[in-house]
Amino acid sequence: MSCPMCSKKTLSTYRPFCSRRCADLDLAKWFNGSYAAPSRDPEDIEAAIEATEAALDEVQKPH
């Protein structure tokens, strides 16, 4: 089995990863939303629109 992050041989201690580093990189992807599943739920879409508008408003404010 190869590490899903770097393709090196896995170690039983960190399986399915080869090292603590690759395991932590994978965990970081979960935390930052890289592995998020898309949603077609109208409430989720509305929340995403509102979050995007709020972020754009924040960027456009004079500092």
C-alpha positions in Angstrom: 0.0 0.0 0.0 1.3 3.5 -0.8 0.8 6.7 1.1 -2.1 8.7 -0.4 -0.2 12.0 0.2 3.3 11.2 -1.2 3.0 7.6 -2.7 5.8 6.3 -0.5 5.5 2.9 1.2 3.3 3.1 4.3 4.3 2.3 7.9 2.0 0.3 10.1 2.3 3.0 12.8 0.8 5.7 10.5 -1.2 3.5 8.1 -2.5 4.5 5.6 0.3 7.1 5.6 4.1 6.8 5.5 4.8 9.3 8.3 3.3 11.6 10.9 3.9 14.5 8.5 1.7 13.0 5.8 -1.0 12.1 8.3 -0.9 15.7 9.6 -1.1 17.1 6.0 -4.2 15.0 5.4 -5.8 16.2 8.6 -5.1 19.8 7.6 -7.0 19.2 4.4 -10.0 18.0 6.3 -9.8 21.1 8.6 -9.5 23.6 5.8 -12.3 22.1 3.8 -10.4 20.7 0.9 -12.2 17.4 1.3 -15.7 18.9 1.7 -18.5 17.3 -0.3 -20.5 19.7 -2.4 -24.1 20.3 -1.4 -27.2 21.2 -3.3 -29.2 22.0 -0.2 -30.8 25.4 -0.6 -29.9 26.4 3.0 -26.3 25.5 2.3 -26.2 27.5 -0.9 -27.8 30.5 0.8 -25.3 30.3 3.6 -22.4 30.1 1.1 -23.7 33.2 -0.7 -24.0 35.1 2.5 -20.5 34.1 3.6 -19.1 35.2 0.3 -20.8 38.5 0.4 -19.6 39.1 3.9 -16.1 38.3 3.0 -16.2 40.6 -0.1 -17.7 43.4 2.1 -14.8 42.9 4.6 -12.2 43.1 1.8 -13.7 46.3 0.3 -13.8 48.2 3.7 -11.2 50.9 3.9 -8.5 50.0 6.5 
